Amino acid sequence: MNKFFTRINGNFWYNIILVLLFVLGIVIRTNLYLWNSVFEDDECRLAIALLETKNYLALFLPLDAGQSAPPLFMICSKFLASISGYSEKALTLIPFISGIASIFLFFKICTGYFSKRLSILISLFVFILSHPIILYSVTFKQYSLDVFIGLLCLYIFPKINILELNWKKLALTTMFLIALPLISLPSVFFIGAFVLTNIVTNLKNKELYKKLAVLLFPFIVIMLLYYIFNLQPSKINMDKVFPNYWVDGFWKFSFIDFIRIIGINIRYDFIPNKITMFTLILFLWGIIDCGFDRGKNKNLSLLMLFTFLGAITASLLHIYPFIGRISLFFTPILIITIIRPFDTSVFPKPAYWVTLLFIIISFSQYTPSCIPMYKDWSQYKAFSPKNLMIELKNRFSPSEDIILTNSASAASFIFYSSKLQFYPDRTYVIKQSHGNGEETMKYLNNLKTNQKYWLFLNKDYLKDPIFPTIDEWLVDKKVLYKKQERGSYLIYVQN
C-alpha cells in the first residue's frame, strides 16, 4: 500500500491519471453537448423570454414565463442566439464552455489548497463525475455559470487584501464585484465571505474600513437598484407560476433540519451515490476545520466557511433556498471540505485511513459502470417536443382542428412552434387548478362535440399531474391517431 502512494506522488503516474481525468471530464461534457438537441420546459421558458425581449437593455428587467436569470448571462445568450437563429447548440454554448473551464479552475484551486496529490485526484474525480454539474453544463440555464463564477471567486478572492489595494485597484475591484451578481447571483455569498475574510484578517486596522466603505458603497447602490427593478418583481412573478417550489430548501433552525438540508444536497450532487452518513461526517468535519486553519490557505478556508454560513443563513431567513440546482455553486466547496479531513490527516495516523475509508464508501458508486450513463442525452430528457411538433405541423388542418395542451407543455409548444414557423390560431391550454382533477375533467367534458382535437402533451408535472385525467377522459373517445415518444404524447381525437 505504501508503494502505491509513493507511485501516486511520483510525477509520471500522477500526470497520467490527471490527463485521463481531464479527458474523461471533457469527453463526457462534449458528447452530451453534441447529443443535446431538445429543450425541456424551463429551457423553453428562458428561450421564450429571450425571444420576447426586443432589446438588450430590457434583459436587466424581470423576465416573463416564470423565469429569472442574471442579465449579463441573458445578454450574451441573446447575442449568440441572434447569430444562430436560436438553436439549442448556441443557447447551451455558455453553460458548456463554463462547464469545461470549471474543470481546469477547480483543479487549479485544489492544487494550491491540498498538500496530498491523492487528495487532488480524488477531488477532481468526484467533480468531473458530479451528475448535476455535468447535466447543467449542457443545459440552457445559468447554473453551470454559477459553478464557474463561484470557482473564480474561490481562486481570486483569497489573493486580494483590500488593505493593500491602491485607489486604482480598489476602483477596478469595485467594478468586478458589481459585475459578478449580474453574471451569477450566488456570487453575492462569495462577495460577503470575501469582505468578512478581510475584516477578520485586518480586524484592528482602521484604514481597512475606509477602503471597505469606498469599495462597497457603489456596490450596495447598484445591488439595491438590481433588487428593486429585477429580483423582487422576478420573485413575485415566479411565486405566482411556481408557488412554494423551493420550500424544501429553507432551513427551519433545528439541528435535525440542518442535517436534512445538507443530506438533500449531498444526495443531489453525488448521484448515483446514496450513502450520506459518512459524507455528512466528512463535510461537517471539514467545514468546521476550515475555521481553525492557520496555514497558507487560511484565507481560502475562511472564504469557504463564510460562504457556507451566508448560504445557510439566507436559507434560514427565506431569502435564498439552499437546495438542488440553485445551490450548485456550493458543490465545489462541498467536495473540497469533504476531502479536507483526509488531506489534513498525517500518514500513518488512524484518522488518515478512517477518512480515506469514509471517502471510498461515500463515492463507491462512481465506478466504470456509471460512465456509460453519460453516453447520450435520451436518459436525461424524457420529453420529445421537437419531433412531435414536426408531426403536428405536417398533420394539422387549420380549418378543422383545435390544439389542446397542458400548462407543463405550453412553453415547449410556443418555443418549437416558433422555431418551425407554425402558428395555429386555435390553440388552448387545458384548464387545470392545483390538485383539482375534477375541474380538469369538467373542462374536457365541456369541449365542443363533433370536433377534432390534437392533444400536444409533452410533459406533465410530477406534483400535480394531468395526464391520468386526460387518459380517463379518452376512454370513451374515438382516437384517430396517437404517437408516443419517450414521455411525450401527440393524440388526435374525435370528441
N, C-alpha and C positions, 0 to 999 in steps of 0.2 A: 504493500500500500504506500509506504514512504517513497519507494522508487517511482510510483505513478505520479505523485505530487511533485517530485523533483523534475520529472519529464515535462509536466504541465508548465512548470516555471521556466523551463528552457524555451528560448526564443522560437526554435523551429516548430515544435508541436503547438505551442501557443498561437503562433501566426497561422498555422494550417487550420486550426479549429476556428480562429477568428474569421478567416476567409470563407470557410464553409458556412458559418453562421450568417455572415453578410450576404452571401449568395442565396442562402435559403430565404432570408427575410425579403430580399429584393425580388426573387423569382415568385414567391407566393403573392406578393402585392401586385407585381406586374401581370401575372397570369390572371388574377381576379379583375384587374383593371381592364384588360383586353376582353375578358368574358362578359363584363357587366354591360348589358345592352337594354336594361329596362329600369325605370324608376318606380319606387313604391310611393305610398300615399304622401309621406312627409316631403320627399324629394320633389314630387309633383307640385305640392303646395308652394314650396320655395321657388320652384321654377316659374309657377304662375305669378307669384309676387314680382319676379323679375320681368316677366312679360308685360304685366300691367303697369309697371313703373316707366313713365315716359322719359325721365331724365335721371342722371346720376345723383344729383343733389337730393332728390326725393327719397333716396335709399337711406338717408340719415333720419328719416321719419319712420313711424311704425309701419310694419308690413301688414298686408291683408292675408287672408286664408289661414288665420290662426298660427302664424309663424313669426319667429323672431330670430334675427341673425345679425352679427356685427356689420356695420355699414361698409367698412373697408373691404371685408370679405365679399360682400354683395356687389360692390362696385367692380372689383376685379373679376368676379364671376360674370357680371353683365357684359363687361368688355370682351371677355373670351367668348361668351355666348353670341354677342353681336357679330363676331368674326365667323363663327362656325354654324350659325343658324340654330342655336340652342340644342346642340347634340349632347347626348349623355356623356360622351368622352370629354368634351370641352368643359362641361359643368363639374365633372369629377376630377379635373386636372389638378386644381389647387389642393384638394384633400390628398390626392395621390402623391404629388411632389412633397407635401408636408409629411406624409407617411414614410417616404423613403428617407428624407432628410432627418427625420426624428431618430431613425436607427443610428445614424452616424453621430448625431448630437448626444444621444443617450450614452453611446459608447464613450464619447469624449468625457462626459461627466463622470461616468463610472471609473474611467482610467485615472482621473485626478482624485477621486474620492476613496476608492478601495485600495487596501495595501496588498491584497492577495489577488493574483491573476485568476485563480479559480472563482473568486467572487465576481470578477468582471465577466467571465464566461457564463456563469450561471445566470447573472442578471440579464445579460444580453440575450441569452437563450429564452428566458421567460418573456422578455419584452417582445421579441420578434414573433413569438407564438401566441401572444395575448389575442384572443379571439376578437374582442371589440375594437382593439387598436387596428387590427387587420381589416375588419369589417368597415370601419369608418374612414379608412384610408382610400376606399374606393366607393364612397357614398357621398352624394351631394348634400352634405351638411357641414357645419363648422367644427365638428368635434375633433377631427384629425388635426386641424389647425390649432385647436385648444391645446392638444398634446405638444405640438411643436413649440408654440409660444411659451407654454409652461416650462419646457426644457430650456428654451432660450433664456428665460428668466433665471433658472437654476444655474445656468452657465455664466451669465453676465453679472448678475446682482452681487454674488459673494465677492467679486473683484472690485466693486465700487465702494469706496469710503467717501461718503458725502462731505465729510470734513476736509478732505484733501482736494476737492474739486475747485478749480478756479471758476470765475464767473462765466466764462465762455462755455466750459464743460458743464457747468450747472444748468445753463440755458439749454444745451443740447440734451442733457439728461431729462429735463422737464418735457421737452418735445417728444422724447422717446416714451416717457411714461404716459403722456396724453394719447399717443398713437396706439399703445398696447390694448386698452379696453375697446377701442374702435375696431380692432382686429379680432380680439378674443376677450370676451367679458370676464371669464375667470382669472385673467391676469391681474385683476384687482386684488385677489388674495395674495398673489406673489408680491405685488407692489406694497401692500400693507405689511407683509412679512419683511420686505426689504427695508422699509422705514424703521420698523421695530428692531431689526438686527443692528442697524446703525445706531439707534438710541442706546441699546444695550452695550454696544462696543465703545461708545463715546459718551457715556451717561452724564458725566460731570462737566463736559466741555460746553460752555455757553455759545461758542461760535457755531456749533452744530445746529442749534435751534434757530439761529438766524438764517442759516443756509436752508434748513428744512422749510422755513416759512416762505422763502423765495421759491423753493422747489415746488412746494405743494399748493400754494395759493392759486396759480393759474390752472393747475391740475384739478383742484376741487371745483373751481368755477366751471370748467368745461364739463366735468363729470356731472355736476348739478344740472346743467343745461341738457346734457345727454339723457339724464334720468327723467327730467320733466317732459321733454319732447319726444323721447323714444321709448325708454324702458318701462316707465309707468303705464302709458297707454297700451304698449305691447302686452304687458302682463294682464291688463283688464280684458283685452281682446282675446288672449289665449285662454283665460279663465272661462270666458263665455263658450268658446269652441270645445275646450277640453277641461271641464271642471274637475278639480281635485285630482288631476292626472298624476302629479308628483308628490302626493300627500305622504307616501311611504318614505320619502326622503327627508322628512322633518324629524329631528331628534326631540324626544319628549322629556329630556333631562332626567333620565334614570340610567343607572349603570347597565341594567338589562337591555334597555332600548339602545344604549350606546353600542353594546355588543351586537345587537340585532342589525343596526345600520352598517357597521363595519363588516359584519358577516355577509350581508347582501352584496356589498361592493366587491368583496373577495371572490364570492361565487360568480359574480358577473364578469369580473376582469379576467378570471383564470379558467373559464370554460375550456375543456370538459372536466377539470378537477373539481371534486365535490367535497373533499375533506377540508374543513375550515378551521378546526380547533388549533392545529399546530401552526398554521399560517397566521392565525389571530394572535397566538402567543408571541411569535417572532415579530409581528408588526408592533404590538404594544411594547415589547422589549426594545425594539429598535427605535421607535419614536420617542420613548422616554429617555433612552440613552443619548439621543441627539442633544437633549438639554444639558448633558454633562460633558459634552465634547469640548475639550480644551486644546485640541491639536491644531494642525494647519488647516483643517477643513471645518473649523468650528462655525464659520460664517454660513457655509452651506448647510450644516446640521441645524443651525438656528433658523435658517430660511425655511427648511422643510418643516420643522416643528411649528413655527409661527403660521405657515401656510395651512397646515392641518388644523391648528386651533382656530384660525379665521374661518375656514370652511365649515367646521363643525359648529362654530358659534352662529354663523349665518343660517345653518340648518335649524338650530335651536330657536332662533328669532323669526323663522319662517320667511327669511329674506331670499335664500337660495338653497334648493334641495341638495342633499349630499347623497346621490344615488345614481346608479346606472350610467348612461351615456353622458349626462350633463355633469358628472363628476369624473369623466375620463381624463381630464387634465391632471388628476391626482394619481393616476395609475403608475407613472414613473417613480413618484415618491413612495408609493406603496411597495413597489418592487425593491427599491434601494433600502428602505427601512427593514424590510423582511430579511434581506441578505446581510444587513449590518451586524447583527449579533454573531453570525458566522465569521465575518471578516475581522471583528474586533477581538474574537477569542484567540488566545495564543496557543499554538500547537506545542505539545500534545495534550493539553488540559482536557478533561472530560467535556467541558462546555463546547469545545470545538466539534467533537463528534456528535454530541446531542443536537446542536444546531444544524449540522450537516444532515443528520437523520431526519430532523423535522422538515428541512427543505425538500429532501427526496420524497418524503411521504406527501408533502403539500402539493408537489407538482409531478406526482407519479404517473398521471395520465398523459403527460407530454412525452409520448413515445413515437417512434417512426410510424406507427399505425395511425396516428392522428393527422399526419401531414397530408394524406390523400383527401381529407375533407376540404382542403383549400384548392382542389384541382379545377373546380368550375363554380359558377355563380348560382346554379339552379337550386342548391340546397339552402341558400341564404334568401332568395327571393321566391316566395311561394305564390307569386302573382304573375299574371301574364296580360297586362293591359294592352300592350302594343299589338300583338298578334290578333287578339280578339277585336280590337278597334279596326284593324285592316279587314277582318272578316265582316264586321258590321257595316263598314263603308261599302263593301262590294255587294252586300245583300239588301241593304236598306232601300225601301221605297218611300220617297218623301210624301207622296200623295196618299199612301195607305197606312203607314206605320207610325207608331209612337214609341219613343225610347224611355224606359224607366231605369233608374239606377238607385243605389242606396248611398247614404251620405259618406260612407267609407270609401266608395268607389268614385265619387263625384270629381275629386281632384285629378285622378288618373284619366277620367273621361275628358275633362276640359283640356288637360295638357296634351294628350295624344290625339285628340280630335283636331287640336290646333296645329300640331306637327303635320298631320295628314291633310290639312285644309278641308276638313269635314265638319260642316256647321249645320246640323239638322235643327229645324225650328222647334219641333215638338219633342222636347226632352225635359223630363221631370225627375225630381228626387223624391223617392218614396217617403211619405211622412213617417217619422219614427221618433218617439219620445223615449227617454231613458227608462229602460226596464218595463216598457209597456208594449208587449206583443199584441195585445187586443186592439190597440189603436192602429197598429200597422195592418192587422188583418181587416179591420173596418175600412181602412183606406183602400186596400186591394179589392175588397168586395164591392166597393162603390165605384170602381172603374167602369167606364162605358162598355156595354156589351156589344157583341158583334164587331169587335175591334181587335186588330192585331197589334201585339206589343213585343218589342225587343227588351229583354232584361239584360242589362250590362252589369254583371256582378263580379267585380274584380277582387274585392277584399271585403271581409266582414270584421267587425270589432269583436275582440275576444270577450270584453266585459259586458257588451250589450249587443249580442248577435241578432241579425235579422234574417239570415239565410234559412234557419229552421222554419220560421213563419212563412217565408216565401215557398219553401218546399211543401208545406202543408196546404197552402193556397193552390198550388199547381196540381194537386192530386186529381181533381175532377176537371181539369182544363185540358184542352187539346194542344199538346206541344208539337209544333210543326218542325222545329229544329233545335238541337241542343249541342253545344260544344263545350267540353271541359278541358282546360289546360292548366295543369297543376291545381292551385286552389281557386282558380277563376272560372266563371261560367258566362256563356252567352246563350240565351234562351229566347226562342221565337214562339209565342203562344197566342192562340186564338181564345179570346175571352167570351 
